[in-house]
Amino acid sequence: MHDHTPKIPCLYVKNVPTLYSMRLVFTMARSVAPCLLIFEDIETIVTPVTRSYFFNEVDGLSNNDGILIVASTNYRESFLKSGVFYGGSV
């Protein structure tokens, strides 16, 4: 049990201070795919200002094959009501 080595890389993202940093996160994930990309406290990362760029990275023209994205939040109800995610994406 102590010698457990992950079979795929895991990229853990706690904050993304700039749009350029968000681009780097997805560039890194694509370069090590297959990988698990975890966003902690997604409401602090995907804001009304960064929402469009985030969705372009997730749903845009770039190939995201092999990237599993997981996001967490402590404010589920207010986050869903904020409109950051559109219907059907959660």
Backbone as CSV, one residue per row, in Angstrom:
resi,resn,N_x,N_y,N_z,CA_x,CA_y,CA_z,C_x,C_y,C_z
1,MET,0.814,-1.189,0.000,0.000,0.000,0.000,0.863,1.261,0.000
2,HIS,1.994,1.231,0.682,2.852,2.400,0.770,3.617,2.654,-0.522
3,ASP,3.754,1.645,-1.349,4.497,1.793,-2.590,3.593,2.158,-3.761
4,HIS,2.430,2.664,-3.455,1.463,3.008,-4.506,1.980,4.161,-5.366
5,THR,2.049,3.929,-6.643,2.407,4.999,-7.578,1.227,5.209,-8.509
6,PRO,0.827,6.449,-8.716,-0.328,6.694,-9.573,-0.050,6.237,-11.000
7,LYS,-1.084,5.692,-11.629,-0.946,5.202,-12.988,-1.038,6.336,-14.009
8,ILE,-1.715,7.411,-13.641,-1.785,8.575,-14.522,-1.427,9.825,-13.711
9,PRO,-0.884,10.846,-14.364,-0.562,12.087,-13.645,-1.824,12.781,-13.142
10,CYS,-1.676,13.472,-12.052,-2.773,14.248,-11.471,-2.293,15.690,-11.319
11,LEU,-2.982,16.612,-11.977,-2.654,18.036,-11.857,-3.689,18.680,-10.949
12,TYR,-3.226,19.221,-9.847,-4.101,19.795,-8.827,-3.986,21.315,-8.889
13,VAL,-5.113,21.988,-9.182,-5.105,23.440,-9.360,-5.944,24.074,-8.252
14,LYS,-5.291,24.908,-7.464,-5.993,25.594,-6.370,-6.364,27.025,-6.741
15,ASN,-5.553,27.672,-7.559,-5.910,29.018,-8.035,-5.257,29.271,-9.384
16,VAL,-5.866,30.172,-10.120,-5.354,30.574,-11.430,-5.402,32.102,-11.455
17,PRO,-4.284,32.754,-11.168,-4.303,34.206,-11.006,-4.534,34.998,-12.292
18,THR,-4.195,34.427,-13.441,-4.353,35.168,-14.696,-4.870,34.232,-15.783
19,LEU,-5.380,34.819,-16.863,-5.818,34.011,-18.000,-4.642,33.246,-18.595
20,TYR,-3.476,33.874,-18.602,-2.285,33.201,-19.107,-1.986,31.952,-18.274
21,SER,-2.162,32.037,-16.967,-1.939,30.889,-16.093,-2.926,29.768,-16.402
22,MET,-4.174,30.139,-16.710,-5.164,29.133,-17.057,-4.748,28.418,-18.346
23,ARG,-4.233,29.175,-19.285,-3.743,28.590,-20.536,-2.622,27.598,-20.244
24,LEU,-1.717,27.964,-19.342,-0.611,27.080,-18.990,-1.095,25.787,-18.329
25,VAL,-2.136,25.890,-17.504,-2.695,24.701,-16.859,-3.176,23.710,-17.917
26,PHE,-3.943,24.200,-18.889,-4.463,23.310,-19.916,-3.357,22.830,-20.857
27,THR,-2.368,23.655,-21.121,-1.234,23.235,-21.942,-0.476,22.103,-21.252
28,MET,-0.268,22.235,-19.961,0.413,21.189,-19.196,-0.411,19.903,-19.194
29,ALA,-1.717,20.026,-18.979,-2.581,18.843,-18.966,-2.536,18.118,-20.317
30,ARG,-2.569,18.873,-21.404,-2.506,18.253,-22.738,-1.162,17.566,-22.967
31,SER,-0.093,18.129,-22.411,1.230,17.556,-22.647,1.463,16.267,-21.867
32,VAL,0.755,16.064,-20.748,0.952,14.854,-19.953,-0.226,13.883,-20.058
33,ALA,-1.204,14.188,-20.904,-2.381,13.333,-21.051,-1.948,11.920,-21.401
34,PRO,-2.619,10.934,-20.852,-3.830,11.016,-20.057,-3.518,11.495,-18.642
35,CYS,-4.412,12.332,-18.123,-4.213,12.861,-16.782,-5.546,13.245,-16.150
36,LEU,-5.487,13.460,-14.866,-6.617,13.931,-14.082,-6.332,15.383,-13.738
37,LEU,-7.236,16.278,-14.124,-7.081,17.713,-13.873,-8.113,18.106,-12.831
38,ILE,-7.652,18.463,-11.637,-8.543,18.759,-10.515,-8.497,20.249,-10.211
39,PHE,-9.676,20.875,-10.209,-9.812,22.280,-9.827,-10.479,22.339,-8.458
40,GLU,-9.745,22.824,-7.459,-10.330,22.988,-6.132,-10.948,24.374,-6.029
41,ASP,-12.119,24.443,-5.437,-12.855,25.700,-5.284,-13.023,26.378,-6.643
42,ILE,-13.725,25.705,-7.525,-13.886,26.168,-8.897,-14.508,27.564,-8.973
43,GLU,-15.281,27.927,-7.971,-15.913,29.256,-7.995,-14.894,30.385,-7.895
44,THR,-13.707,30.101,-7.383,-12.663,31.127,-7.336,-11.826,31.145,-8.610
45,ILE,-11.923,30.093,-9.400,-11.162,29.997,-10.640,-12.002,30.448,-11.830
46,VAL,-13.240,29.953,-11.901,-14.138,30.325,-12.995,-15.070,31.409,-12.481
47,THR,-14.750,32.633,-12.824,-15.547,33.797,-12.433,-16.222,34.343,-13.681
48,PRO,-17.129,35.296,-13.547,-17.709,35.894,-14.754,-16.663,36.452,-15.715
49,VAL,-15.523,36.890,-15.202,-14.460,37.435,-16.059,-13.717,36.322,-16.804
50,THR,-13.476,35.190,-16.148,-12.687,34.113,-16.753,-13.524,33.003,-17.373
51,ARG,-14.843,33.070,-17.216,-15.723,31.994,-17.675,-15.544,31.680,-19.152
52,SER,-15.559,32.682,-19.997,-15.450,32.469,-21.440,-14.144,31.775,-21.801
53,TYR,-13.047,32.230,-21.233,-11.750,31.620,-21.528,-11.699,30.177,-21.039
54,PHE,-12.244,29.939,-19.853,-12.270,28.581,-19.301,-13.028,27.646,-20.234
55,PHE,-14.206,28.064,-20.687,-14.993,27.212,-21.577,-14.338,27.039,-22.939
56,ASN,-13.621,28.033,-23.414,-12.874,27.860,-24.661,-11.795,26.798,-24.496
57,GLU,-11.172,26.754,-23.345,-10.167,25.724,-23.095,-10.800,24.341,-22.959
58,VAL,-11.955,24.269,-22.323,-12.616,22.981,-22.101,-13.322,22.498,-23.369
59,ASP,-14.102,23.365,-24.001,-14.945,22.979,-25.132,-14.443,23.482,-26.473
60,GLY,-13.331,24.165,-26.499,-12.863,24.824,-27.718,-12.273,23.881,-28.740
61,LEU,-11.450,24.431,-29.606,-10.888,23.675,-30.717,-9.708,22.796,-30.333
62,SER,-9.102,23.055,-29.195,-7.949,22.253,-28.771,-8.392,20.846,-28.385
63,ASN,-7.535,19.895,-28.647,-7.825,18.502,-28.348,-7.589,18.236,-26.863
64,ASN,-8.624,17.813,-26.169,-8.509,17.493,-24.747,-8.665,15.999,-24.491
65,ASP,-8.385,15.178,-25.496,-8.483,13.732,-25.312,-7.547,13.293,-24.198
66,GLY,-8.066,12.444,-23.318,-7.246,11.910,-22.237,-7.207,12.781,-20.998
67,ILE,-7.979,13.867,-20.955,-8.006,14.737,-19.777,-9.362,14.590,-19.094
68,LEU,-9.342,14.136,-17.863,-10.552,14.059,-17.053,-10.528,15.238,-16.096
69,ILE,-11.543,16.098,-16.188,-11.597,17.298,-15.353,-12.577,17.073,-14.211
70,VAL,-12.096,17.330,-12.993,-12.914,17.234,-11.791,-12.829,18.581,-11.091
71,ALA,-13.985,19.093,-10.660,-14.004,20.379,-9.957,-14.748,20.231,-8.639
72,SER,-14.277,20.954,-7.641,-14.947,20.932,-6.333,-15.350,22.347,-5.944
73,THR,-16.365,22.410,-5.109,-16.806,23.689,-4.569,-17.366,23.465,-3.174
74,ASN,-17.284,24.466,-2.351,-17.906,24.425,-1.029,-19.250,25.145,-1.026
75,TYR,-19.610,25.737,-2.161,-20.820,26.550,-2.248,-21.676,26.098,-3.425
76,ARG,-22.095,24.851,-3.422,-22.803,24.273,-4.552,-24.044,25.073,-4.946
77,GLU,-24.906,25.383,-3.999,-26.168,26.050,-4.318,-25.944,27.432,-4.928
78,SER,-25.115,28.233,-4.308,-24.886,29.581,-4.833,-24.085,29.534,-6.129
79,PHE,-23.226,28.549,-6.260,-22.431,28.431,-7.477,-23.320,28.073,-8.666
80,LEU,-24.231,27.145,-8.483,-25.122,26.757,-9.573,-26.059,27.898,-9.958
81,LYS,-26.501,28.681,-8.988,-27.390,29.802,-9.267,-26.666,30.979,-9.903
82,SER,-25.344,31.015,-9.807,-24.584,32.156,-10.313,-24.545,32.190,-11.834
83,GLY,-24.877,31.086,-12.473,-24.855,31.057,-13.936,-23.477,30.854,-14.526
84,VAL,-22.500,30.478,-13.705,-21.161,30.259,-14.227,-21.187,29.082,-15.194
85,PHE,-21.945,28.046,-14.842,-22.098,26.915,-15.758,-23.481,26.970,-16.392
86,TYR,-23.523,26.660,-17.650,-24.787,26.649,-18.362,-25.484,25.324,-18.145
87,GLY,-26.788,25.280,-18.415,-27.581,24.079,-18.213,-27.021,22.893,-18.963
88,GLY,-26.973,21.745,-18.292,-26.481,20.531,-18.918,-25.010,20.281,-18.730
89,SER,-24.272,21.255,-18.230,-22.833,21.047,-18.069,-22.471,20.522,-16.694
90,VAL,-23.421,20.530,-15.759,-23.151,20.001,-14.421,-24.007,18.818,-14.136
